[in-house]
Amino acid sequence: MGSDAKVYTLAEVSAHNTPKDCWLVVNGKVYDVTKFLEDHPGGDDVLLSSTGKDATDDFEDVGHSTTARAMMDEYYVGEIDTATIPEKVKYTAPSQPHYNQDKTSEFIIKLLQFLVPLAILGLAVAVRIYTKSE
C-alpha cells in the first residue's frame, strides 16, 4: 500500500460490478471483494449495490468491527482518483409559500365566529316565541 499504488477512476471501478468481479471504494481506497461476497455477513447484495459509487458512507453507517476493517487489507487493489467521484449534493427542500388551508382571511373567520352563535341564539328565540304564541 505504498505510493506506487495503482490509481483507478470511478468509471474503472464501477465496471467491476458483478458477482464474479466486484470492486468497491471505501475511504479513498479500491478493494476487490469478489472472493469475500459469499462470506459477507450482510450477503452479497449489500456489496454489489455499493459498486459504482463511493461506498464509504454505507460502510461507516453499518459500524464495522476492527476485525472487519483489518480484513480489508487483503482485498486492497489501489487508490481512487478522487477527482472522478462526484461531489455529494446536500438536499435542500424547496421553499414553500405560507399555505392557508381554507383560503379565507382571518377577518372573515373572526366575523363568522361571532355571527354564527348570534344567529343560532336568534333562531332559538324566534322558535320559542313562535311556539309560545300558538
The first five atom37 places (N, CA, C, CB, O) and aatype in JSON, in Angstrom:
{
  "aatype": [12, 7, 15, 3, 0, 11, 19, 18, 16, 10, 0, 6, 19, 15, 0, 8, 2, 16, 14, 11, 3, 4, 17, 10, 19, 19, 2, 7, 11, 19, 18, 3, 19, 16, 11, 13, 10, 6, 3, 8, 14, 7, 7, 3, 3, 19, 10, 10, 15, 15, 16, 7, 11, 3, 0, 16, 3, 3, 13, 6, 3, 19, 7, 8, 15, 16, 16, 0, 1, 0, 12, 12, 3, 6, 18, 18, 19, 7, 6, 9, 3, 16, 0, 16, 9, 14, 6, 11, 19, 11, 18, 16, 0, 14, 15, 5, 14, 8, 18, 2, 5, 3, 11, 16, 15, 6, 13, 9, 9, 11, 10, 10, 5, 13, 10, 19, 14, 10, 0, 9, 10, 7, 10, 0, 19, 0, 19, 1, 9, 18, 16, 11, 15, 6],
  "atom_mask": [
    [1, 1, 1, 1, 1],
    [1, 1, 1, 0, 1],
    [1, 1, 1, 1, 1],
    [1, 1, 1, 1, 1],
    [1, 1, 1, 1, 1],
    [1, 1, 1, 1, 1],
    [1, 1, 1, 1, 1],
    [1, 1, 1, 1, 1],
    [1, 1, 1, 1, 1],
    [1, 1, 1, 1, 1],
    [1, 1, 1, 1, 1],
    [1, 1, 1, 1, 1],
    [1, 1, 1, 1, 1],
    [1, 1, 1, 1, 1],
    [1, 1, 1, 1, 1],
    [1, 1, 1, 1, 1],
    [1, 1, 1, 1, 1],
    [1, 1, 1, 1, 1],
    [1, 1, 1, 1, 1],
    [1, 1, 1, 1, 1],
    [1, 1, 1, 1, 1],
    [1, 1, 1, 1, 1],
    [1, 1, 1, 1, 1],
    [1, 1, 1, 1, 1],
    [1, 1, 1, 1, 1],
    [1, 1, 1, 1, 1],
    [1, 1, 1, 1, 1],
    [1, 1, 1, 0, 1],
    [1, 1, 1, 1, 1],
    [1, 1, 1, 1, 1],
    [1, 1, 1, 1, 1],
    [1, 1, 1, 1, 1],
    [1, 1, 1, 1, 1],
    [1, 1, 1, 1, 1],
    [1, 1, 1, 1, 1],
    [1, 1, 1, 1, 1],
    [1, 1, 1, 1, 1],
    [1, 1, 1, 1, 1],
    [1, 1, 1, 1, 1],
    [1, 1, 1, 1, 1],
    [1, 1, 1, 1, 1],
    [1, 1, 1, 0, 1],
    [1, 1, 1, 0, 1],
    [1, 1, 1, 1, 1],
    [1, 1, 1, 1, 1],
    [1, 1, 1, 1, 1],
    [1, 1, 1, 1, 1],
    [1, 1, 1, 1, 1],
    [1, 1, 1, 1, 1],
    [1, 1, 1, 1, 1],
    [1, 1, 1, 1, 1],
    [1, 1, 1, 0, 1],
    [1, 1, 1, 1, 1],
    [1, 1, 1, 1, 1],
    [1, 1, 1, 1, 1],
    [1, 1, 1, 1, 1],
    [1, 1, 1, 1, 1],
    [1, 1, 1, 1, 1],
    [1, 1, 1, 1, 1],
    [1, 1, 1, 1, 1],
    [1, 1, 1, 1, 1],
    [1, 1, 1, 1, 1],
    [1, 1, 1, 0, 1],
    [1, 1, 1, 1, 1],
    [1, 1, 1, 1, 1],
    [1, 1, 1, 1, 1],
    [1, 1, 1, 1, 1],
    [1, 1, 1, 1, 1],
    [1, 1, 1, 1, 1],
    [1, 1, 1, 1, 1],
    [1, 1, 1, 1, 1],
    [1, 1, 1, 1, 1],
    [1, 1, 1, 1, 1],
    [1, 1, 1, 1, 1],
    [1, 1, 1, 1, 1],
    [1, 1, 1, 1, 1],
    [1, 1, 1, 1, 1],
    [1, 1, 1, 0, 1],
    [1, 1, 1, 1, 1],
    [1, 1, 1, 1, 1],
    [1, 1, 1, 1, 1],
    [1, 1, 1, 1, 1],
    [1, 1, 1, 1, 1],
    [1, 1, 1, 1, 1],
    [1, 1, 1, 1, 1],
    [1, 1, 1, 1, 1],
    [1, 1, 1, 1, 1],
    [1, 1, 1, 1, 1],
    [1, 1, 1, 1, 1],
    [1, 1, 1, 1, 1],
    [1, 1, 1, 1, 1],
    [1, 1, 1, 1, 1],
    [1, 1, 1, 1, 1],
    [1, 1, 1, 1, 1],
    [1, 1, 1, 1, 1],
    [1, 1, 1, 1, 1],
    [1, 1, 1, 1, 1],
    [1, 1, 1, 1, 1],
    [1, 1, 1, 1, 1],
    [1, 1, 1, 1, 1],
    [1, 1, 1, 1, 1],
    [1, 1, 1, 1, 1],
    [1, 1, 1, 1, 1],
    [1, 1, 1, 1, 1],
    [1, 1, 1, 1, 1],
    [1, 1, 1, 1, 1],
    [1, 1, 1, 1, 1],
    [1, 1, 1, 1, 1],
    [1, 1, 1, 1, 1],
    [1, 1, 1, 1, 1],
    [1, 1, 1, 1, 1],
    [1, 1, 1, 1, 1],
    [1, 1, 1, 1, 1],
    [1, 1, 1, 1, 1],
    [1, 1, 1, 1, 1],
    [1, 1, 1, 1, 1],
    [1, 1, 1, 1, 1],
    [1, 1, 1, 1, 1],
    [1, 1, 1, 1, 1],
    [1, 1, 1, 1, 1],
    [1, 1, 1, 1, 1],
    [1, 1, 1, 0, 1],
    [1, 1, 1, 1, 1],
    [1, 1, 1, 1, 1],
    [1, 1, 1, 1, 1],
    [1, 1, 1, 1, 1],
    [1, 1, 1, 1, 1],
    [1, 1, 1, 1, 1],
    [1, 1, 1, 1, 1],
    [1, 1, 1, 1, 1],
    [1, 1, 1, 1, 1],
    [1, 1, 1, 1, 1],
    [1, 1, 1, 1, 1],
    [1, 1, 1, 1, 1]
  ],
  "atom_positions": [
    [[0.82, -1.19, 0.0], [0.0, 0.0, 0.0], [0.87, 1.25, 0.0], [-0.94, 0.0, 1.2], [0.58, 2.19, 0.75]],
    [[1.88, 1.3, -0.78], [2.78, 2.44, -0.81], [2.32, 3.49, -1.79], [0.0, 0.0, 0.0], [1.19, 3.46, -2.28]],
    [[3.24, 4.42, -2.09], [2.91, 5.5, -3.01], [2.88, 5.01, -4.45], [3.91, 6.63, -2.87], [2.42, 5.73, -5.34]],
    [[3.36, 3.78, -4.69], [3.33, 3.23, -6.04], [2.02, 2.48, -6.31], [4.52, 2.29, -6.25], [1.93, 1.74, -7.29]],
    [[1.01, 2.68, -5.45], [-0.28, 2.02, -5.62], [-0.94, 2.5, -6.91], [-1.2, 2.29, -4.4], [-0.82, 3.66, -7.29]],
    [[-1.63, 1.58, -7.56], [-2.33, 1.91, -8.79], [-3.5, 2.84, -8.46], [-2.84, 0.62, -9.51], [-4.16, 2.68, -7.43]],
    [[-3.73, 3.83, -9.33], [-4.83, 4.76, -9.14], [-5.9, 4.48, -10.18], [-4.34, 6.24, -9.23], [-5.61, 4.43, -11.38]],
    [[-7.14, 4.3, -9.72], [-8.26, 3.98, -10.6], [-9.25, 5.13, -10.62], [-8.96, 2.67, -10.15], [-9.37, 5.88, -9.65]],
    [[-9.97, 5.26, -11.74], [-11.07, 6.22, -11.8], [-12.33, 5.51, -11.3], [-11.27, 6.79, -13.26], [-12.38, 4.28, -11.25]],
    [[-13.33, 6.29, -10.95], [-14.59, 5.69, -10.5], [-15.21, 4.88, -11.63], [-15.58, 6.78, -10.02], [-15.83, 3.85, -11.38]],
    [[-15.06, 5.33, -12.87], [-15.6, 4.59, -14.02], [-14.95, 3.22, -14.13], [-15.4, 5.38, -15.33], [-15.62, 2.23, -14.42]],
    [[-13.63, 3.16, -13.9], [-12.93, 1.87, -13.96], [-13.42, 0.94, -12.85], [-11.41, 2.07, -13.84], [-13.66, -0.24, -13.09]],
    [[-13.57, 1.48, -11.65], [-14.03, 0.66, -10.52], [-15.46, 0.19, -10.75], [-13.94, 1.47, -9.2], [-15.78, -0.97, -10.49]],
    [[-16.32, 1.07, -11.24], [-17.73, 0.7, -11.41], [-17.95, -0.31, -12.53], [-18.55, 1.94, -11.67], [-19.03, -0.89, -12.62]],
    [[-16.96, -0.53, -13.36], [-17.07, -1.57, -14.39], [-17.0, -2.97, -13.77], [-15.95, -1.4, -15.46], [-17.4, -3.95, -14.38]],
    [[-16.48, -3.03, -12.55], [-16.37, -4.31, -11.82], [-17.57, -4.42, -10.89], [-15.01, -4.4, -11.01], [-17.47, -4.15, -9.69]],
    [[-18.71, -4.82, -11.44], [-19.95, -4.77, -10.66], [-20.8, -6.04, -10.75], [-20.78, -3.6, -11.12], [-22.02, -5.99, -10.69]],
    [[-20.14, -7.19, -10.89], [-20.86, -8.46, -10.98], [-20.4, -9.38, -9.85], [-20.63, -9.13, -12.38], [-19.36, -9.13, -9.23]],
    [[-21.14, -10.44, -9.57], [-20.72, -11.39, -8.53], [-19.38, -12.07, -8.85], [-21.8, -12.46, -8.34], [-18.71, -12.56, -7.95]],
    [[-19.0, -12.1, -10.12], [-17.72, -12.71, -10.5], [-16.57, -11.7, -10.52], [-17.84, -13.37, -11.87], [-15.41, -12.08, -10.67]],
    [[-16.89, -10.42, -10.35], [-15.88, -9.36, -10.4], [-16.46, -8.1, -9.74], [-15.45, -9.06, -11.89], [-17.11, -7.28, -10.39]],
    [[-16.21, -7.95, -8.43], [-16.84, -6.87, -7.66], [-15.8, -6.03, -6.93], [-17.86, -7.45, -6.65], [-15.07, -6.54, -6.08]],
    [[-15.74, -4.73, -7.27], [-14.82, -3.79, -6.63], [-15.61, -2.71, -5.91], [-13.85, -3.17, -7.67], [-16.7, -2.33, -6.34]],
    [[-15.05, -2.22, -4.81], [-15.67, -1.15, -4.03], [-14.67, -0.05, -3.7], [-16.28, -1.71, -2.73], [-13.46, -0.28, -3.71]],
    [[-15.18, 1.14, -3.42], [-14.35, 2.25, -2.96], [-14.79, 2.58, -1.53], [-14.47, 3.52, -3.91], [-15.95, 2.88, -1.28]],
    [[-13.82, 2.53, -0.59], [-14.09, 2.89, 0.8], [-12.91, 3.73, 1.29], [-14.3, 1.61, 1.71], [-11.76, 3.3, 1.23]],
    [[-13.21, 4.92, 1.78], [-12.18, 5.82, 2.31], [-11.04, 6.06, 1.32], [-11.63, 5.27, 3.6], [-9.87, 6.07, 1.72]],
    [[-11.37, 6.24, 0.05], [-10.37, 6.57, -0.95], [-9.55, 5.39, -1.46], [0.0, 0.0, 0.0], [-8.64, 5.57, -2.27]],
    [[-9.86, 4.2, -0.99], [-9.13, 3.01, -1.4], [-10.05, 2.09, -2.2], [-8.55, 2.26, -0.18], [-11.25, 2.04, -1.97]],
    [[-9.44, 1.37, -3.16], [-10.21, 0.45, -4.01], [-9.97, -0.98, -3.52], [-9.8, 0.61, -5.52], [-8.83, -1.39, -3.29]],
    [[-11.06, -1.73, -3.38], [-10.98, -3.1, -2.91], [-11.67, -4.04, -3.9], [-11.61, -3.24, -1.51], [-12.75, -3.74, -4.41]],
    [[-11.03, -5.18, -4.17], [-11.64, -6.25, -4.97], [-12.22, -7.24, -3.97], [-10.58, -6.94, -5.96], [-11.5, -8.06, -3.41]],
    [[-13.54, -7.17, -3.76], [-14.2, -8.0, -2.74], [-14.88, -9.23, -3.33], [-15.22, -7.18, -1.99], [-15.72, -9.85, -2.69]],
    [[-14.5, -9.57, -4.57], [-15.13, -10.7, -5.25], [-15.08, -11.98, -4.4], [-14.45, -10.94, -6.6], [-16.09, -12.66, -4.25]],
    [[-13.91, -12.3, -3.85], [-13.75, -13.54, -3.06], [-14.47, -13.47, -1.73], [-12.27, -13.82, -2.82], [-14.71, -14.5, -1.11]],
    [[-14.83, -12.27, -1.29], [-15.48, -12.1, 0.01], [-17.01, -12.11, -0.09], [-15.03, -10.79, 0.64], [-17.69, -12.19, 0.93]],
    [[-17.55, -12.04, -1.31], [-19.01, -11.93, -1.49], [-19.77, -13.02, -0.74], [-19.37, -11.99, -2.97], [-20.75, -12.72, -0.05]],
    [[-19.33, -14.27, -0.86], [-20.06, -15.39, -0.23], [-19.96, -15.34, 1.29], [-19.52, -16.72, -0.74], [-20.86, -15.8, 1.99]],
    [[-18.85, -14.78, 1.81], [-18.62, -14.78, 3.25], [-19.15, -13.53, 3.96], [-17.16, -14.91, 3.52], [-19.18, -13.48, 5.19]],
    [[-19.57, -12.52, 3.2], [-20.01, -11.26, 3.82], [-21.26, -11.52, 4.67], [-20.3, -10.18, 2.74], [-22.25, -12.04, 4.15]],
    [[-21.22, -11.15, 5.96], [-22.37, -11.41, 6.85], [-23.68, -10.78, 6.38], [-22.05, -10.91, 8.23], [-24.75, -11.31, 6.64]],
    [[-23.59, -9.64, 5.68], [-24.8, -8.97, 5.21], [-25.29, -9.48, 3.87], [0.0, 0.0, 0.0], [-26.29, -8.99, 3.35]],
    [[-24.59, -10.47, 3.29], [-24.96, -11.01, 1.98], [-24.27, -10.26, 0.86], [0.0, 0.0, 0.0], [-23.8, -9.14, 1.04]],
    [[-24.22, -10.89, -0.3], [-23.51, -10.28, -1.43], [-24.25, -9.09, -2.03], [-23.27, -11.31, -2.51], [-23.63, -8.22, -2.65]],
    [[-25.58, -9.05, -1.85], [-26.36, -7.93, -2.42], [-25.91, -6.59, -1.86], [-27.86, -8.13, -2.13], [-25.9, -5.58, -2.57]],
    [[-25.53, -6.58, -0.58], [-25.1, -5.34, 0.07], [-23.85, -4.81, -0.64], [-24.81, -5.58, 1.58], [-23.76, -3.61, -0.92]],
    [[-22.91, -5.69, -0.92], [-21.67, -5.27, -1.58], [-21.93, -4.9, -3.03], [-20.62, -6.38, -1.5], [-21.41, -3.89, -3.51]],
    [[-22.71, -5.7, -3.71], [-22.99, -5.44, -5.13], [-23.72, -4.11, -5.32], [-23.81, -6.58, -5.74], [-23.51, -3.43, -6.32]],
    [[-24.57, -3.75, -4.37], [-25.33, -2.5, -4.5], [-24.45, -1.27, -4.27], [-26.51, -2.47, -3.52], [-24.84, -0.15, -4.59]],
    [[-23.25, -1.49, -3.73], [-22.35, -0.36, -3.45], [-21.3, -0.14, -4.52], [-21.67, -0.57, -2.13], [-20.44, 0.73, -4.38]],
    [[-21.35, -0.92, -5.6], [-20.38, -0.72, -6.67], [-20.78, 0.51, -7.49], [-20.29, -1.97, -7.58], [-21.95, 0.87, -7.56]],
    [[-19.79, 1.14, -8.11], [-20.07, 2.28, -8.98], [-20.27, 3.58, -8.25], [0.0, 0.0, 0.0], [-20.66, 4.58, -8.85]],
    [[-19.98, 3.59, -6.94], [-20.08, 4.83, -6.16], [-19.1, 4.73, -5.01], [-21.55, 5.06, -5.63], [-18.5, 3.68, -4.78]],
    [[-18.93, 5.82, -4.31], [-18.09, 5.81, -3.12], [-18.91, 5.16, -2.0], [-17.6, 7.26, -2.72], [-19.9, 5.73, -1.55]],
    [[-18.49, 3.98, -1.56], [-19.27, 3.21, -0.58], [-18.87, 3.53, 0.86], [-19.1, 1.73, -0.84], [-19.27, 2.82, 1.78]],
    [[-18.09, 4.59, 1.07], [-17.61, 4.92, 2.41], [-18.76, 5.13, 3.4], [-16.74, 6.18, 2.35], [-18.73, 4.58, 4.5]],
    [[-19.77, 5.91, 3.02], [-20.89, 6.17, 3.93], [-21.63, 4.88, 4.27], [-21.87, 7.19, 3.31], [-21.98, 4.66, 5.43]],
    [[-21.87, 4.04, 3.26], [-22.54, 2.75, 3.5], [-21.73, 1.92, 4.48], [-22.74, 1.97, 2.17], [-22.28, 1.32, 5.4]],
    [[-20.42, 1.9, 4.28], [-19.53, 1.11, 5.13], [-19.53, 1.64, 6.56], [-18.1, 1.11, 4.57], [-19.64, 0.87, 7.51]],
    [[-19.41, 2.95, 6.72], [-19.34, 3.56, 8.05], [-20.67, 3.48, 8.78], [-18.9, 5.0, 7.94], [-20.69, 3.32, 10.01]],
    [[-21.79, 3.59, 8.07], [-23.11, 3.56, 8.7], [-23.38, 2.23, 9.41], [-24.19, 3.8, 7.66], [-24.09, 2.19, 10.41]],
    [[-22.8, 1.15, 8.89], [-23.04, -0.17, 9.47], [-22.27, -0.34, 10.78], [-22.63, -1.26, 8.48], [-22.71, -1.07, 11.67]],
    [[-21.14, 0.33, 10.89], [-20.35, 0.21, 12.12], [-19.55, -1.07, 12.15], [0.0, 0.0, 0.0], [-19.74, -1.89, 13.06]],
    [[-18.67, -1.27, 11.18], [-17.88, -2.5, 11.1], [-16.89, -2.6, 12.27], [-17.13, -2.55, 9.77], [-16.42, -1.59, 12.79]],
    [[-16.6, -3.82, 12.66], [-15.66, -4.09, 13.75], [-14.23, -3.84, 13.3], [-15.81, -5.55, 14.25], [-13.96, -3.68, 12.1]],
    [[-13.31, -3.79, 14.26], [-11.89, -3.62, 13.92], [-11.38, -4.83, 13.15], [-11.03, -3.4, 15.21], [-10.49, -4.71, 12.31]],
    [[-11.94, -6.0, 13.43], [-11.56, -7.21, 12.7], [-11.96, -7.07, 11.22], [-12.24, -8.47, 13.32], [-11.18, -7.41, 10.33]],
    [[-13.17, -6.57, 10.98], [-13.63, -6.39, 9.6], [-12.74, -5.38, 8.88], [-15.11, -5.92, 9.57], [-12.4, -5.56, 7.71]],
    [[-12.37, -4.32, 9.58], [-11.51, -3.3, 8.98], [-10.12, -3.87, 8.65], [-11.38, -2.09, 9.92], [-9.54, -3.53, 7.62]],
    [[-9.6, -4.73, 9.53], [-8.29, -5.34, 9.3], [-8.34, -6.28, 8.1], [-7.82, -6.09, 10.55], [-7.36, -6.4, 7.36]],
    [[-9.48, -6.95, 7.9], [-9.62, -7.89, 6.78], [-9.54, -7.18, 5.43], [-10.95, -8.64, 6.88], [-9.18, -7.79, 4.42]],
    [[-9.86, -5.89, 5.41], [-9.91, -5.15, 4.15], [-8.55, -5.13, 3.45], [-10.39, -3.73, 4.4], [-8.48, -5.07, 2.22]],
    [[-7.47, -5.16, 4.23], [-6.13, -5.08, 3.64], [-5.89, -6.14, 2.57], [-5.09, -5.22, 4.72], [-5.24, -5.88, 1.56]],
    [[-6.42, -7.35, 2.8], [-6.16, -8.42, 1.83], [-6.92, -8.24, 0.51], [-6.53, -9.75, 2.43], [-6.61, -8.91, -0.48]],
    [[-7.9, -7.34, 0.49], [-8.67, -7.09, -0.73], [-8.26, -5.8, -1.45], [-10.15, -7.03, -0.4], [-8.81, -5.48, -2.51]],
    [[-7.31, -5.08, -0.88], [-6.86, -3.79, -1.41], [-6.21, -3.96, -2.79], [-5.87, -3.12, -0.43], [-5.35, -4.82, -2.96]],
    [[-6.62, -3.13, -3.77], [-6.0, -3.18, -5.1], [-5.43, -1.84, -5.54], [-7.02, -3.66, -6.13], [-4.65, -1.79, -6.49]],
    [[-5.79, -0.74, -4.86], [-5.25, 0.56, -5.24], [-6.02, 1.71, -4.63], [0.0, 0.0, 0.0], [-6.82, 1.54, -3.72]],
    [[-5.75, 2.89, -5.17], [-6.38, 4.12, -4.7], [-7.39, 4.6, -5.73], [-5.32, 5.22, -4.41], [-7.31, 4.24, -6.91]],
    [[-8.34, 5.42, -5.29], [-9.31, 6.02, -6.21], [-8.84, 7.42, -6.57], [-10.76, 6.05, -5.58], [-8.31, 8.15, -5.73]],
    [[-9.04, 7.8, -7.81], [-8.79, 9.18, -8.24], [-9.98, 9.99, -7.74], [-8.6, 9.31, -9.84], [-11.06, 9.94, -8.33]],
    [[-9.78, 10.74, -6.65], [-10.9, 11.44, -6.02], [-11.56, 12.47, -6.93], [-10.43, 12.12, -4.76], [-12.71, 12.85, -6.7]],
    [[-10.85, 12.91, -7.95], [-11.44, 13.88, -8.9], [-12.55, 13.23, -9.72], [-10.35, 14.44, -9.84], [-13.36, 13.93, -10.32]],
    [[-12.59, 11.88, -9.75], [-13.62, 11.21, -10.56], [-14.87, 10.88, -9.73], [-13.06, 9.93, -11.17], [-15.85, 10.38, -10.27]],
    [[-14.83, 11.17, -8.44], [-16.0, 10.93, -7.58], [-16.83, 12.2, -7.56], [-15.59, 10.5, -6.13], [-16.31, 13.26, -7.19]],
    [[-18.1, 12.12, -7.94], [-18.95, 13.33, -7.94], [-19.12, 13.86, -6.52], [-20.33, 13.03, -8.57], [-19.19, 13.11, -5.55]],
    [[-19.2, 15.2, -6.43], [-19.42, 15.82, -5.12], [-20.8, 15.48, -4.62], [-19.24, 17.35, -5.2], [-21.76, 15.4, -5.38]],
    [[-20.87, 15.27, -3.3], [-22.18, 14.99, -2.7], [-22.96, 16.3, -2.66], [-22.04, 14.37, -1.27], [-22.44, 17.33, -2.22]],
    [[-24.17, 16.24, -3.11], [-25.03, 17.42, -3.1], [-25.97, 17.29, -1.91], [-25.83, 17.58, -4.44], [-26.7, 16.31, -1.78]],
    [[-25.95, 18.29, -1.04], [-26.85, 18.26, 0.1], [-28.25, 18.64, -0.37], [-26.36, 19.23, 1.23], [-28.42, 19.59, -1.13]],
    [[-29.23, 17.89, 0.09], [-30.61, 18.15, -0.3], [-31.14, 19.36, 0.47], [-31.49, 16.9, -0.04], [-31.08, 19.41, 1.7]],
    [[-31.66, 20.31, -0.26], [-32.33, 21.44, 0.37], [-33.76, 21.46, -0.14], [-31.6, 22.79, 0.08], [-34.01, 21.47, -1.35]],
    [[-34.68, 21.47, 0.78], [-36.09, 21.46, 0.41], [-36.45, 22.78, -0.26], [-36.99, 21.22, 1.65], [-35.98, 23.84, 0.16]],
    [[-37.28, 22.72, -1.3], [-37.7, 23.96, -1.95], [-38.52, 24.8, -0.98], [-38.51, 23.67, -3.24], [-39.28, 24.27, -0.17]],
    [[-38.36, 26.12, -1.07], [-39.12, 26.97, -0.15], [-40.58, 27.0, -0.57], [-38.53, 28.41, -0.12], [-40.92, 27.13, -1.75]],
    [[-41.42, 26.88, 0.42], [-42.86, 26.82, 0.17], [-43.51, 28.12, 0.65], [-43.5, 25.6, 0.88], [-43.16, 28.63, 1.71]],
    [[-44.44, 28.65, -0.13], [-45.17, 29.83, 0.37], [-46.07, 29.4, 1.52], [-46.0, 30.5, -0.77], [-46.47, 28.24, 1.62]],
    [[-46.41, 30.36, 2.4], [-47.32, 30.05, 3.51], [-48.63, 29.55, 2.93], [-47.56, 31.3, 4.42], [-49.2, 30.15, 2.02]],
    [[-49.1, 28.44, 3.47], [-50.31, 27.82, 2.94], [-51.47, 28.04, 3.89], [-50.09, 26.33, 2.7], [-51.46, 27.56, 5.02]],
    [[-52.46, 28.77, 3.41], [-53.67, 28.98, 4.19], [-54.69, 27.95, 3.7], [-54.21, 30.46, 4.06], [-55.23, 28.08, 2.61]],
    [[-54.93, 26.93, 4.53], [-55.73, 25.79, 4.08], [-57.08, 26.15, 3.5], [-55.93, 24.86, 5.22], [-57.43, 25.69, 2.41]],
    [[-57.85, 26.97, 4.2], [-59.2, 27.23, 3.73], [-59.31, 28.49, 2.89], [-60.14, 27.32, 4.9], [-60.41, 28.86, 2.46]],
    [[-58.2, 29.17, 2.63], [-58.13, 30.33, 1.73], [-59.02, 31.5, 2.16], [-58.52, 29.9, 0.34], [-59.26, 32.4, 1.36]],
    [[-59.51, 31.5, 3.38], [-60.32, 32.62, 3.84], [-59.47, 33.51, 4.75], [-61.6, 32.13, 4.59], [-58.57, 33.03, 5.44]],
    [[-59.77, 34.77, 4.74], [-58.98, 35.68, 5.56], [-59.35, 35.51, 7.03], [-59.2, 37.15, 5.11], [-60.43, 35.03, 7.36]],
    [[-58.44, 35.91, 7.91], [-58.67, 35.78, 9.35], [-59.84, 36.66, 9.79], [-57.4, 36.15, 10.13], [-60.55, 36.31, 10.74]],
    [[-60.05, 37.77, 9.12], [-61.16, 38.66, 9.48], [-62.51, 37.95, 9.3], [-61.12, 39.94, 8.62], [-63.38, 38.03, 10.17]],
    [[-62.66, 37.27, 8.18], [-63.93, 36.57, 7.91], [-64.15, 35.47, 8.94], [-63.93, 35.96, 6.48], [-65.28, 35.28, 9.4]],
    [[-63.09, 34.77, 9.31], [-63.21, 33.7, 10.31], [-63.68, 34.29, 11.64], [-61.86, 32.96, 10.49], [-64.59, 33.75, 12.28]],
    [[-63.08, 35.39, 12.05], [-63.46, 36.03, 13.32], [-64.91, 36.52, 13.26], [-62.51, 37.22, 13.65], [-65.65, 36.42, 14.24]],
    [[-65.3, 37.06, 12.12], [-66.66, 37.54, 11.94], [-67.66, 36.39, 12.05], [-66.8, 38.25, 10.57], [-68.7, 36.51, 12.7]],
    [[-67.33, 35.27, 11.41], [-68.22, 34.1, 11.47], [-68.3, 33.53, 12.88], [-67.74, 33.02, 10.5], [-69.36, 33.08, 13.31]],
    [[-67.16, 33.55, 13.6], [-67.17, 33.04, 14.98], [-68.1, 33.88, 15.87], [-65.74, 33.04, 15.55], [-68.6, 33.39, 16.88]],
    [[-68.32, 35.11, 15.5], [-69.22, 35.97, 16.25], [-70.67, 35.84, 15.76], [-68.77, 37.43, 16.14], [-71.6, 35.73, 16.55]],
    [[-70.84, 35.84, 14.4], [-72.19, 35.86, 13.84], [-72.93, 34.52, 13.93], [-72.12, 36.27, 12.41], [-74.14, 34.52, 14.15]],
    [[-72.26, 33.41, 13.77], [-72.94, 32.1, 13.78], [-73.61, 31.85, 15.13], [-71.94, 30.97, 13.46], [-74.79, 31.51, 15.15]],
    [[-72.91, 31.99, 16.26], [-73.62, 31.78, 17.54], [-74.77, 32.79, 17.74], [-72.63, 31.9, 18.71], [-75.8, 32.45, 18.31]],
    [[-74.57, 34.03, 17.26], [-75.61, 35.05, 17.37], [-76.85, 34.63, 16.56], [-75.09, 36.41, 16.88], [-77.98, 34.8, 17.01]],
    [[-76.6, 34.09, 15.36], [-77.71, 33.63, 14.51], [-78.44, 32.46, 15.16], [-77.2, 33.23, 13.12], [-79.67, 32.38, 15.11]],
    [[-77.67, 31.53, 15.78], [-78.3, 30.39, 16.45], [-79.15, 30.87, 17.63], [-77.22, 29.39, 16.95], [-80.26, 30.38, 17.84]],
    [[-78.63, 31.82, 18.39], [-79.38, 32.38, 19.51], [-80.66, 33.06, 19.01], [-78.51, 33.39, 20.29], [-81.73, 32.88, 19.59]],
    [[-80.55, 33.83, 17.94], [-81.72, 34.49, 17.36], [-82.75, 33.48, 16.88], [0.0, 0.0, 0.0], [-83.95, 33.67, 17.08]],
    [[-82.3, 32.41, 16.25], [-83.21, 31.35, 15.77], [-83.91, 30.69, 16.96], [-82.43, 30.29, 14.94], [-85.1, 30.42, 16.9]],
    [[-83.16, 30.43, 18.03], [-83.76, 29.8, 19.21], [-84.84, 30.7, 19.82], [-82.68, 29.48, 20.26], [-85.9, 30.22, 20.21]],
    [[-84.56, 32.0, 19.9], [-85.54, 32.94, 20.44], [-86.78, 32.99, 19.54], [-84.92, 34.37, 20.58], [-87.91, 33.01, 20.03]],
    [[-86.58, 33.0, 18.21], [-87.7, 33.05, 17.27], [-88.56, 31.78, 17.39], [-87.17, 33.2, 15.82], [-89.79, 31.87, 17.36]],
    [[-87.94, 30.64, 17.52], [-88.68, 29.37, 17.66], [-89.47, 29.41, 18.96], [-87.72, 28.14, 17.64], [-90.63, 29.01, 19.0]],
    [[-88.85, 29.89, 20.02], [-89.5, 29.96, 21.32], [-90.73, 30.87, 21.27], [-88.51, 30.45, 22.39], [-91.78, 30.53, 21.8]],
    [[-90.6, 32.03, 20.63], [-91.72, 32.98, 20.51], [-92.82, 32.39, 19.64], [-91.24, 34.33, 19.92], [-94.0, 32.5, 19.97]],
    [[-92.43, 31.74, 18.53], [-93.42, 31.15, 17.61], [-94.19, 30.03, 18.28], [-92.73, 30.61, 16.34], [-95.41, 29.96, 18.15]],
    [[-93.51, 29.15, 19.01], [-94.2, 28.03, 19.66], [-95.04, 28.49, 20.86], [-93.18, 26.98, 20.11], [-96.03, 27.85, 21.18]],
    [[-94.68, 29.58, 21.51], [-95.42, 30.09, 22.66], [-96.71, 30.77, 22.2], [-94.55, 31.09, 23.47], [-97.72, 30.72, 22.9]],
    [[-96.67, 31.39, 21.03], [-97.84, 32.12, 20.56], [-98.93, 31.2, 20.05], [-97.44, 33.09, 19.48], [-100.06, 31.66, 19.85]],
    [[-98.66, 29.94, 19.83], [-99.69, 29.04, 19.32], [-100.49, 28.41, 20.35], [-99.11, 28.02, 18.5], [-101.4, 27.63, 20.04]]
  ]
}
